[in-house]
Amino acid sequence: MTTETVDRYLARLGLARRPAPTVEALADLHRRHLDAVPYENLAIMLGRPDATDPGQALARIAAGGNAGYCFHHNGAFEVALRELGYPVQRRFGHVWTTPDSRAAPVLNHLVLLVTIDGRRWWPDLGLGDGLRDPVEVVPGRIRQGPHRYEISQVTGDEWSFRHDRAGSFGGVDVYARRPSPDEVAAAHRTLSTPPDGRFTRMLVVQRRDEAGTETLRGIRHQRAGDGALTRDLHRYGDWRAALTSLGVNLSGATDEELRDLHARMRAAHEERIAAGG
């Protein structure tokens, strides 16, 4: 079942053959996945979050459906990489927004660590406007397209990542712990359960390409990098078209559900504007 699912997954990425487990192939898989499958929380915003089971996530992606956020993207990628012969391990990740939020790390990000010829690589499909290519886990500054990152404090299997100053979060701290499926599922319940769940407050869709990042947050459509833009999609038709252009599969949502979500996001946007946000 996994073999067939991985082959369908590769077909969605535009690959007719299984690549050898090399660094070059890892980077190619990473880019192709980002191009084909957006980062999004649509199912959560519709009140029916998908489970974090990595096999289910991979099967959903392989069938042309949506993935979700980091637990889904990276979990599915882990299954595919193992099937393709990559030595891959998972790590505990804590995404933070401000330095103060680093003090009490919680599992809110699934990190993958791939070792090839003695070198350790970090592929990450679940950072939204983060990495375009896998990066080697060594201290130093990184430039990918218009974005600048930095890896520091590398100690064994632990490291810190600083996002671009214009990014949607501050950084990621990676710990040597290997979170179990049950731990990931529990963290997902916290993140996807209203009213306090981090992913229940605002629709977010992001797609990272060679030249930048395109984002739909609520009704605000933005692009950072080449072709930078900012526009507010007050009309439902424009908003729905943006979802489609970003690669979101809308077949599992009714028009009524989508119109209701758009109305909620428009109201939240207008409330923030009125408050000076």
Backbone bond lengths (Angstrom), bond angles and torsions (degrees), N, CA, C in turn:
res aa  C-N    CA-C-N  psi(-1)  N-CA   C-N-CA  omega(-1)  CA-C   N-CA-C  phi
1 M - - - 1.460 - - 1.516 110.39 -
2 T 1.334 116.96 -45.57 1.452 120.26 178.92 1.521 110.46 -63.36
3 T 1.330 117.28 -41.10 1.459 121.27 179.58 1.524 110.91 -58.43
4 E 1.326 116.75 -47.77 1.466 120.62 -179.76 1.520 110.70 -65.92
5 T 1.323 116.57 -40.23 1.463 120.29 -179.38 1.517 110.84 -64.69
6 V 1.321 117.15 -42.38 1.470 120.29 179.19 1.514 110.57 -63.33
7 D 1.328 117.51 -40.24 1.462 119.94 178.33 1.527 111.21 -63.47
8 R 1.333 117.04 -39.16 1.473 119.77 176.77 1.524 110.56 -68.22
9 Y 1.328 116.18 -36.77 1.462 120.62 176.36 1.525 110.41 -61.62
10 L 1.319 116.73 -46.97 1.461 120.41 179.11 1.529 110.61 -61.99
11 A 1.329 116.65 -37.12 1.466 119.88 178.13 1.523 110.45 -63.15
12 R 1.329 117.24 -38.80 1.468 119.43 177.23 1.524 110.53 -63.39
13 L 1.321 116.55 -32.11 1.455 120.43 179.01 1.524 112.10 -81.29
14 G 1.340 116.42 -2.34 1.458 120.05 178.21 1.512 114.32 89.25
15 L 1.333 117.58 19.01 1.460 122.20 -179.17 1.519 110.40 -109.04
16 A 1.316 116.67 125.97 1.461 121.59 179.50 1.524 111.95 -89.61
17 R 1.325 117.27 -18.41 1.461 122.03 -177.87 1.522 110.16 -128.52
18 R 1.315 114.49 156.72 1.457 120.10 176.26 1.524 109.95 -78.17
19 P 1.318 118.08 127.22 1.458 119.79 179.09 1.527 111.50 -78.48
20 A 1.311 115.62 156.29 1.463 120.53 173.11 1.525 108.72 -71.52
21 P 1.343 117.41 151.94 1.478 120.21 -176.93 1.526 112.55 -77.41
22 T 1.326 116.30 74.47 1.453 122.33 179.84 1.529 109.97 -114.03
23 V 1.317 116.04 167.21 1.463 120.89 176.75 1.519 110.20 -62.63
24 E 1.338 116.55 -41.66 1.457 120.70 -178.78 1.525 111.01 -63.36
25 A 1.329 116.76 -41.93 1.464 120.10 179.23 1.517 111.30 -68.64
26 L 1.335 117.33 -35.67 1.459 120.92 177.32 1.529 110.11 -60.51
27 A 1.332 116.45 -44.98 1.467 120.33 178.93 1.523 111.14 -64.38
28 D 1.332 116.83 -38.68 1.467 120.31 179.56 1.523 110.96 -65.94
29 L 1.323 117.15 -43.90 1.466 121.22 176.93 1.526 110.58 -60.07
30 H 1.322 115.59 -42.83 1.463 121.96 -179.04 1.524 110.58 -59.04
31 R 1.327 116.58 -49.58 1.469 121.04 -178.72 1.519 111.17 -64.87
32 R 1.318 115.81 -43.86 1.474 119.71 -178.02 1.529 111.01 -63.13
33 H 1.332 116.93 -40.35 1.457 120.30 178.52 1.522 110.31 -63.01
34 L 1.331 117.04 -46.11 1.453 120.33 179.58 1.530 111.58 -60.22
35 D 1.319 116.78 -37.12 1.463 120.87 -179.80 1.530 111.72 -70.00
36 A 1.340 116.37 -31.99 1.465 120.31 -172.58 1.523 114.05 -95.01
37 V 1.334 117.84 -29.48 1.466 120.92 -169.55 1.527 110.19 -129.37
38 P 1.327 118.91 109.00 1.464 120.09 -177.85 1.526 112.57 -74.81
39 Y 1.302 114.51 158.96 1.471 123.57 170.52 1.530 106.16 -83.64
40 E 1.327 117.94 127.12 1.476 119.22 -177.02 1.527 110.50 -162.29
41 N 1.337 114.17 163.97 1.463 120.35 178.11 1.525 110.93 -128.02
42 L 1.329 116.44 33.98 1.464 120.27 -175.90 1.521 112.17 -59.34
43 A 1.329 117.63 -47.42 1.470 119.84 -178.49 1.527 111.35 -59.75
44 I 1.322 116.71 -38.78 1.463 120.26 178.41 1.521 109.93 -64.29
45 M 1.327 117.19 -44.86 1.458 120.93 -178.16 1.531 111.94 -67.27
46 L 1.328 116.97 -21.17 1.461 121.15 176.08 1.524 111.83 -90.12
47 G 1.340 116.60 0.92 1.452 120.62 175.43 1.506 115.85 85.23
48 R 1.326 118.10 15.12 1.467 120.58 178.78 1.532 110.63 -139.42
49 P 1.332 116.55 69.36 1.470 120.67 -177.97 1.516 112.45 -60.30
50 D 1.321 116.08 138.75 1.460 121.34 177.02 1.518 110.23 -74.46
51 A 1.325 116.10 147.91 1.463 121.05 177.79 1.523 109.84 -66.11
52 T 1.327 115.91 160.89 1.463 120.40 -179.32 1.519 113.20 -92.93
53 D 1.317 118.51 6.13 1.457 120.34 177.15 1.526 109.01 -54.19
54 P 1.345 118.89 119.31 1.464 120.49 -173.11 1.523 113.73 -64.95
55 G 1.345 116.83 -33.68 1.465 119.14 177.77 1.519 111.57 -65.32
56 Q 1.328 116.05 -41.87 1.462 119.85 177.25 1.520 111.32 -64.57
57 A 1.325 116.37 -40.81 1.466 119.88 179.35 1.522 110.67 -63.35
58 L 1.324 117.05 -42.71 1.462 120.00 179.65 1.524 110.90 -64.64
59 A 1.335 116.55 -41.94 1.462 119.93 179.23 1.526 110.91 -63.34
60 R 1.324 116.83 -39.31 1.468 121.19 178.98 1.526 110.86 -63.81
61 I 1.323 116.02 -44.55 1.459 120.46 178.76 1.525 110.30 -64.79
62 A 1.332 116.18 -44.51 1.464 120.72 -178.54 1.520 112.07 -60.84
63 A 1.344 116.24 -29.74 1.460 121.09 -179.81 1.522 112.91 -84.59
64 G 1.333 117.53 1.75 1.457 120.95 178.44 1.515 114.45 96.29
65 G 1.346 117.30 6.29 1.453 120.42 -178.05 1.518 112.79 -86.77
66 N 1.319 115.03 -176.56 1.453 121.22 178.01 1.525 110.55 -80.16
67 A 1.319 116.33 158.61 1.461 120.88 178.17 1.515 110.55 -96.15
68 G 1.332 116.16 -65.55 1.456 121.52 -174.22 1.513 109.20 132.77
69 Y 1.332 115.96 -135.92 1.463 119.29 179.48 1.527 109.37 -114.77
70 C 1.338 118.70 -154.92 1.465 121.01 -165.69 1.527 114.31 -57.72
71 F 1.332 118.05 -43.62 1.456 119.89 -177.41 1.530 111.00 -59.29
72 H 1.329 117.02 -34.85 1.464 121.45 -178.46 1.529 111.29 -79.87
73 H 1.341 116.64 -50.61 1.469 120.12 -178.79 1.525 111.48 -60.12
74 N 1.317 116.45 -54.62 1.458 119.51 -174.98 1.522 112.22 -71.72
75 G 1.342 117.58 -32.83 1.459 119.56 175.66 1.515 111.42 -63.31
76 A 1.332 116.95 -44.91 1.462 120.94 178.58 1.529 110.66 -64.75
77 F 1.334 116.46 -41.05 1.460 120.33 -179.07 1.524 110.57 -64.68
78 E 1.322 116.81 -35.61 1.462 120.47 177.57 1.529 110.91 -60.42
79 V 1.321 116.87 -45.23 1.467 120.71 178.96 1.524 110.43 -61.33
80 A 1.326 116.69 -45.49 1.465 120.82 -179.18 1.524 111.34 -63.85
81 L 1.331 116.61 -43.54 1.460 119.59 -178.97 1.522 111.71 -63.84
82 R 1.316 117.41 -41.05 1.469 120.17 177.60 1.523 110.63 -60.84
83 E 1.316 116.53 -44.06 1.469 121.13 179.85 1.529 110.92 -62.88
84 L 1.321 116.37 -30.49 1.463 121.12 -179.05 1.533 112.78 -86.91
85 G 1.327 116.95 0.03 1.461 120.28 174.71 1.507 116.06 95.58
86 Y 1.328 117.55 12.54 1.464 120.20 178.54 1.530 110.18 -84.33
87 P 1.342 117.98 135.94 1.465 120.44 171.30 1.537 108.22 -76.93
88 V 1.312 117.51 108.77 1.460 121.20 -174.48 1.518 110.23 -130.06
89 Q 1.318 115.94 140.01 1.459 122.55 176.59 1.519 108.45 -130.60
90 R 1.323 115.31 155.02 1.461 119.46 177.58 1.521 110.62 -101.70
91 R 1.342 114.51 153.79 1.447 121.08 179.94 1.530 110.00 -136.12
92 F 1.314 115.32 157.16 1.459 124.17 178.06 1.524 108.71 -77.42
93 G 1.342 117.19 124.45 1.447 120.98 179.28 1.515 112.44 -121.38
94 H 1.327 114.80 140.84 1.471 121.21 176.78 1.524 108.39 -124.16
95 V 1.348 116.26 108.97 1.456 121.45 174.68 1.521 108.45 -83.34
96 W 1.331 116.86 132.17 1.455 120.57 -179.36 1.524 110.21 -126.64
97 T 1.323 114.59 156.33 1.460 120.42 -178.95 1.520 112.17 -105.06
98 T 1.325 116.76 -41.98 1.460 122.34 178.16 1.522 109.02 -125.71
99 P 1.331 118.08 156.58 1.471 119.80 178.61 1.528 113.42 -53.43
100 D 1.319 117.27 -34.29 1.469 120.14 179.48 1.528 112.12 -62.83
101 S 1.328 116.50 -32.17 1.472 119.84 -176.96 1.517 112.82 -77.49
102 R 1.327 118.05 -0.12 1.464 121.50 177.60 1.523 111.57 -84.58
103 A 1.334 117.26 -14.92 1.466 121.17 -170.08 1.525 113.01 -63.43
104 A 1.315 117.43 -36.94 1.466 121.06 -177.34 1.521 109.22 -122.75
105 P 1.330 117.54 83.13 1.469 120.09 -175.47 1.520 113.21 -63.49
106 V 1.326 115.47 136.30 1.461 122.35 175.33 1.523 107.62 -127.18
107 L 1.313 115.85 155.38 1.460 120.58 178.29 1.525 108.83 -73.38
108 N 1.319 116.61 104.31 1.462 120.29 174.59 1.522 111.79 -133.67
109 H 1.358 114.97 11.91 1.459 119.43 178.72 1.521 109.22 -153.71
110 L 1.332 116.12 135.07 1.460 121.88 176.81 1.527 108.56 -98.59
111 V 1.328 116.04 121.07 1.462 122.49 -177.27 1.523 109.24 -107.38
112 L 1.327 116.13 140.14 1.462 122.25 175.47 1.519 109.61 -110.52
113 L 1.311 115.57 141.54 1.459 122.19 177.85 1.526 107.69 -126.93
114 V 1.330 116.51 120.09 1.467 122.62 -177.06 1.524 108.63 -115.39
115 T 1.319 116.85 128.06 1.461 121.56 179.74 1.523 109.58 -107.69
116 I 1.336 115.98 122.73 1.457 121.70 179.90 1.520 108.19 -131.55
117 D 1.326 116.25 120.21 1.476 121.99 -179.74 1.523 111.63 51.87
118 G 1.335 116.22 41.90 1.450 121.23 175.99 1.519 115.29 80.65
119 R 1.312 117.54 -2.67 1.476 121.03 179.32 1.529 108.79 -106.34
120 R 1.329 115.55 140.93 1.461 121.03 -175.52 1.524 110.16 -101.36
121 W 1.326 115.00 129.28 1.458 121.77 -176.89 1.525 110.18 -121.13
122 W 1.303 114.89 145.41 1.472 122.71 -179.25 1.530 109.29 -116.97
123 P 1.340 117.22 98.52 1.455 120.01 170.44 1.527 108.35 -88.43
124 D 1.314 117.71 140.40 1.467 118.98 179.62 1.518 110.36 -148.38
125 L 1.329 114.93 109.98 1.466 121.98 -179.43 1.521 111.49 -96.88
126 G 1.325 116.98 1.70 1.456 120.23 -171.82 1.511 115.30 -115.38
127 L 1.333 117.26 26.40 1.459 119.76 179.52 1.528 112.50 -106.61
128 G 1.303 118.01 8.05 1.459 121.24 175.65 1.506 112.80 67.25
129 D 1.330 117.46 -87.61 1.461 121.55 179.09 1.529 110.89 -102.94
130 G 1.329 115.60 28.56 1.461 120.92 -177.93 1.512 113.76 -93.07
131 L 1.323 116.50 -126.49 1.458 122.13 -170.15 1.529 112.76 -66.64
132 R 1.314 115.24 137.26 1.464 121.30 169.75 1.530 109.76 -91.32
133 D 1.329 116.52 -38.34 1.462 122.91 179.17 1.514 110.03 -121.70
134 P 1.321 117.40 153.28 1.468 119.10 171.86 1.526 109.47 -59.78
135 V 1.326 116.09 149.99 1.462 120.09 178.67 1.520 109.70 -122.79
136 E 1.325 115.35 148.71 1.452 119.73 176.21 1.526 108.78 -75.91
137 V 1.330 115.45 140.68 1.461 120.28 -177.73 1.522 108.69 -82.74
138 V 1.317 114.46 80.75 1.458 122.89 175.12 1.524 106.94 -140.03
139 P 1.323 118.03 149.86 1.461 119.07 -179.99 1.527 111.24 -64.62
140 G 1.325 115.57 142.17 1.455 119.09 175.93 1.510 112.65 150.42
141 R 1.321 114.27 170.14 1.454 121.07 178.35 1.519 110.57 -88.99
142 I 1.325 114.98 149.25 1.465 121.50 -174.47 1.522 108.45 -130.32
143 R 1.322 117.00 135.57 1.465 121.53 174.54 1.525 107.84 -121.19
144 Q 1.323 115.80 121.63 1.461 121.49 175.94 1.521 107.58 -130.90
145 G 1.338 117.09 106.43 1.452 120.03 -176.12 1.513 109.60 61.25
146 P 1.341 118.02 -133.31 1.460 120.18 -178.93 1.523 113.85 -82.62
147 H 1.330 117.41 -4.19 1.458 120.64 -173.76 1.525 111.95 -99.68
148 R 1.331 115.34 143.27 1.460 122.09 177.47 1.529 109.37 -119.25
149 Y 1.326 115.72 133.05 1.451 121.61 -179.50 1.530 109.19 -129.28
150 E 1.336 114.47 174.54 1.461 118.92 175.28 1.521 109.81 -151.18
151 I 1.319 115.97 137.81 1.465 122.63 172.47 1.524 107.35 -108.99
152 S 1.328 116.26 132.80 1.466 120.55 -178.27 1.524 109.70 -144.45
153 Q 1.303 115.79 174.47 1.464 123.14 175.18 1.531 112.08 51.85
154 V 1.317 115.82 46.78 1.465 120.22 178.85 1.521 108.87 -80.55
155 T 1.337 115.00 115.57 1.462 121.09 178.24 1.517 107.73 -135.12
156 G 1.331 116.65 106.37 1.457 118.93 -176.37 1.511 110.47 60.77
157 D 1.333 116.25 -124.15 1.459 121.54 -179.52 1.526 111.84 -97.92
158 E 1.325 117.49 24.31 1.457 121.37 177.95 1.530 109.40 -121.31
159 W 1.329 115.47 143.40 1.461 119.19 177.47 1.526 109.48 -160.14
160 S 1.341 114.21 167.58 1.459 121.19 177.23 1.520 109.14 -120.18
161 F 1.324 114.91 142.89 1.462 122.30 -179.03 1.519 108.75 -122.58
162 R 1.306 116.17 128.86 1.462 121.12 176.61 1.526 108.29 -107.33
163 H 1.332 115.54 124.14 1.454 121.24 -179.04 1.527 110.22 -77.46
164 D 1.328 115.49 166.78 1.460 121.68 172.60 1.535 109.58 -57.22
165 R 1.311 116.69 145.44 1.467 120.06 -177.90 1.520 112.51 -58.92
166 A 1.332 116.59 -29.03 1.469 120.42 179.91 1.526 112.00 -90.67
167 G 1.329 117.81 6.72 1.461 121.07 -176.35 1.512 113.35 -74.97
168 S 1.326 115.68 173.53 1.466 121.52 -175.21 1.521 113.25 -84.03
169 F 1.328 118.16 -4.92 1.465 121.89 177.21 1.520 107.77 -150.07
170 G 1.338 116.23 169.76 1.455 119.99 -176.81 1.513 114.35 -80.04
171 G 1.345 115.50 -47.10 1.456 119.06 -178.18 1.513 111.75 178.84
172 V 1.315 115.48 -171.33 1.462 123.00 179.79 1.517 108.33 -135.43
173 D 1.325 116.78 133.48 1.455 122.12 170.24 1.524 107.57 -106.81
174 V 1.316 115.89 128.49 1.461 121.85 -176.44 1.519 108.84 -110.57
175 Y 1.329 115.24 132.25 1.463 121.88 -177.63 1.529 110.39 -116.44
176 A 1.337 115.70 156.13 1.465 121.34 -174.28 1.523 113.31 -68.83
177 R 1.316 117.32 -17.49 1.470 120.14 -179.71 1.524 111.02 -59.01
178 R 1.328 115.47 146.17 1.468 121.19 177.45 1.529 108.00 -109.94
179 P 1.310 117.74 101.32 1.467 119.69 -176.12 1.526 111.87 -64.69
180 S 1.323 115.69 137.74 1.462 121.46 178.20 1.524 109.79 -79.54
181 P 1.339 117.52 163.50 1.463 120.26 175.78 1.524 112.59 -56.13
182 D 1.337 116.89 -36.80 1.462 119.69 179.42 1.523 111.35 -66.91
183 E 1.336 117.13 -38.11 1.465 120.16 177.62 1.525 110.84 -65.16
184 V 1.315 116.42 -41.33 1.466 120.38 178.49 1.520 110.25 -63.76
185 A 1.336 116.53 -44.06 1.467 120.46 -179.95 1.531 110.92 -62.22
186 A 1.329 117.12 -40.54 1.466 120.54 179.39 1.527 110.76 -66.32
187 A 1.339 116.77 -41.56 1.465 120.06 178.11 1.526 110.38 -63.84
188 H 1.318 116.42 -39.28 1.469 121.18 178.51 1.521 111.09 -62.36
189 R 1.327 117.30 -40.79 1.469 119.92 178.67 1.530 110.43 -60.12
190 T 1.321 115.78 -41.83 1.468 119.67 178.64 1.523 111.00 -63.67
191 L 1.309 117.04 -44.52 1.462 121.68 -176.04 1.519 113.14 -72.92
192 S 1.337 117.19 -24.04 1.471 119.97 -173.17 1.519 113.82 -112.54
193 T 1.326 116.78 11.73 1.466 120.69 179.71 1.526 109.96 -106.96
194 P 1.352 117.77 121.95 1.465 119.99 177.69 1.530 110.55 -73.59
195 P 1.321 118.80 158.67 1.478 125.23 5.29 1.517 113.95 -92.89
196 D 1.341 117.36 -7.88 1.461 119.25 -171.55 1.523 113.97 -96.19
197 G 1.325 117.46 -11.15 1.456 120.13 -178.19 1.519 112.38 -58.87
198 R 1.308 115.81 131.99 1.474 121.67 -175.04 1.521 112.93 -56.86
199 F 1.335 117.04 -33.59 1.459 120.29 -175.52 1.525 113.28 -97.12
200 T 1.324 117.29 12.35 1.465 120.57 -178.15 1.525 113.21 -103.09
201 R 1.317 117.70 -3.28 1.462 120.19 -171.34 1.521 114.17 -94.97
202 M 1.330 116.87 -29.60 1.455 120.09 -173.02 1.524 109.87 -148.77
203 L 1.316 116.77 133.63 1.459 119.86 172.99 1.524 109.05 -66.01
204 V 1.323 115.91 131.25 1.462 120.76 177.24 1.519 109.05 -134.68
205 V 1.317 116.02 126.67 1.460 122.49 173.76 1.522 106.63 -129.34
206 Q 1.331 117.05 130.25 1.457 120.37 179.36 1.518 110.47 -138.80
207 R 1.327 113.83 143.83 1.462 118.91 174.50 1.526 108.56 -138.60
208 R 1.319 115.08 121.18 1.469 122.93 -178.36 1.518 109.04 -94.60
209 D 1.328 117.64 123.32 1.460 121.03 178.78 1.521 109.76 -120.78
210 E 1.324 116.71 -171.29 1.459 121.07 -175.61 1.532 112.40 -62.29
211 A 1.333 115.99 -33.26 1.466 119.44 -170.43 1.515 114.10 -107.00
212 G 1.327 118.47 2.35 1.455 119.67 -179.48 1.512 112.81 158.54
213 T 1.325 115.59 -154.41 1.459 121.99 -178.36 1.518 109.86 -135.89
214 E 1.330 115.45 135.54 1.459 121.58 174.83 1.524 107.94 -109.13
215 T 1.332 116.45 133.68 1.457 121.35 -173.72 1.521 111.09 -135.06
216 L 1.318 116.17 137.52 1.458 122.67 166.68 1.516 106.46 -116.86
217 R 1.328 116.68 113.45 1.460 121.79 -178.83 1.524 106.98 -122.27
218 G 1.331 116.44 107.71 1.457 119.62 -172.51 1.511 109.19 69.16
219 I 1.342 116.59 -113.92 1.466 119.55 173.87 1.529 111.08 -112.93
220 R 1.327 117.29 4.64 1.476 119.82 -179.28 1.521 110.54 -90.49
221 H 1.303 115.67 120.38 1.455 123.46 -179.55 1.519 107.84 -104.55
222 Q 1.331 116.42 121.59 1.455 120.73 -176.53 1.517 111.10 -134.79
223 R 1.313 114.08 155.69 1.456 120.52 171.05 1.515 108.64 -134.30
224 A 1.339 116.29 131.49 1.450 122.91 175.23 1.523 107.96 -109.33
225 G 1.330 116.80 137.79 1.455 120.49 -176.58 1.516 110.08 104.37
226 D 1.325 116.84 -152.64 1.459 120.85 179.51 1.527 110.45 -58.65
227 G 1.337 116.21 136.09 1.459 120.42 179.80 1.512 113.28 72.55
228 A 1.335 117.14 31.73 1.470 121.60 -177.33 1.520 111.56 -53.04
229 L 1.328 115.69 138.54 1.465 121.15 178.96 1.511 109.68 -153.49
230 T 1.317 114.80 159.05 1.465 122.51 171.37 1.517 107.46 -145.32
231 R 1.327 117.31 126.19 1.456 121.32 176.85 1.521 109.19 -150.88
232 D 1.307 115.79 148.04 1.458 121.89 178.70 1.517 108.82 -103.91
233 L 1.322 115.78 125.18 1.461 121.80 -173.10 1.529 109.63 -96.33
234 H 1.312 115.29 81.74 1.467 120.41 -179.14 1.517 111.83 -73.39
235 R 1.317 117.05 -26.35 1.463 120.14 -179.12 1.526 110.18 -89.17
236 Y 1.320 114.87 133.69 1.469 120.40 -176.89 1.529 111.65 -57.25
237 G 1.324 117.36 -43.27 1.459 120.10 -177.88 1.513 112.67 -60.36
238 D 1.339 117.07 -40.52 1.466 120.81 178.75 1.521 110.90 -67.02
239 W 1.325 115.96 -41.23 1.467 121.15 179.89 1.520 111.23 -64.05
240 R 1.322 115.92 -45.14 1.467 119.92 178.95 1.529 110.84 -63.76
241 A 1.329 117.01 -40.61 1.462 120.44 178.36 1.525 111.20 -62.43
242 A 1.339 117.24 -36.75 1.460 120.50 178.04 1.528 110.93 -65.28
243 L 1.321 117.26 -41.05 1.462 120.42 176.23 1.527 110.84 -57.23
244 T 1.322 115.04 -46.21 1.461 119.84 -179.20 1.520 111.47 -65.00
245 S 1.340 116.60 -42.73 1.463 119.60 -178.58 1.522 111.86 -65.02
246 L 1.326 116.89 -26.74 1.460 121.14 177.70 1.528 112.39 -81.64
247 G 1.318 117.13 -4.12 1.460 120.80 175.96 1.512 115.06 95.49
248 V 1.332 118.06 11.91 1.465 120.51 179.64 1.525 109.34 -77.70
249 N 1.317 115.69 130.27 1.466 121.74 177.22 1.531 108.54 -83.79
250 L 1.330 116.42 118.59 1.467 121.08 -176.27 1.526 112.88 -100.80
251 S 1.319 117.70 8.27 1.466 119.84 -174.57 1.524 112.94 -66.31
252 G 1.333 117.43 -23.37 1.462 119.79 -178.58 1.509 114.02 -89.53
253 A 1.330 117.67 3.13 1.461 121.07 -178.53 1.521 109.56 -121.55
254 T 1.325 116.69 140.56 1.458 120.45 177.06 1.524 109.80 -80.42
255 D 1.324 115.36 160.37 1.460 119.48 177.45 1.528 110.76 -62.07
256 E 1.316 116.12 -36.54 1.469 120.27 178.94 1.524 110.70 -62.84
257 E 1.343 117.43 -43.64 1.458 121.17 179.29 1.525 110.74 -62.79
258 L 1.316 116.30 -43.05 1.457 119.83 -178.61 1.527 111.51 -67.96
259 R 1.321 116.94 -39.39 1.465 119.56 177.32 1.528 110.69 -63.93
260 D 1.319 116.53 -39.93 1.463 120.23 178.10 1.525 110.55 -64.10
261 L 1.350 117.44 -42.22 1.460 120.94 179.46 1.528 110.13 -64.48
262 H 1.308 116.91 -42.78 1.461 119.72 178.26 1.529 110.90 -60.93
263 A 1.316 116.71 -42.46 1.469 120.57 179.42 1.521 110.41 -62.68
264 R 1.330 117.28 -40.75 1.464 120.26 178.93 1.528 111.35 -65.52
265 M 1.328 116.25 -42.02 1.458 120.24 179.97 1.532 111.21 -68.85
266 R 1.314 117.21 -35.48 1.466 120.44 177.80 1.533 110.15 -67.48
267 A 1.325 117.16 -41.87 1.463 121.05 178.37 1.526 110.68 -63.30
268 A 1.337 116.86 -42.70 1.458 120.56 179.06 1.526 110.51 -64.17
269 H 1.322 116.38 -38.56 1.467 121.17 178.55 1.528 110.61 -63.55
270 E 1.310 116.23 -46.51 1.461 120.45 -179.16 1.531 111.24 -65.27
271 E 1.321 116.31 -34.63 1.468 120.40 177.20 1.525 110.95 -64.91
272 R 1.370 116.28 -41.87 1.465 119.44 178.82 1.528 111.07 -66.07
273 I 1.336 116.57 -40.21 1.458 119.76 179.53 1.531 110.13 -63.03
274 A 1.319 116.12 -42.92 1.460 120.51 -179.70 1.525 111.57 -63.46
275 A 1.339 115.54 -30.45 1.464 120.70 -179.37 1.529 111.98 -86.68
276 G 1.345 115.15 1.21 1.446 119.47 178.63 1.504 114.52 88.03
277 G 1.357 116.86 14.56 1.460 120.33 -178.79 1.512 113.21 -83.92
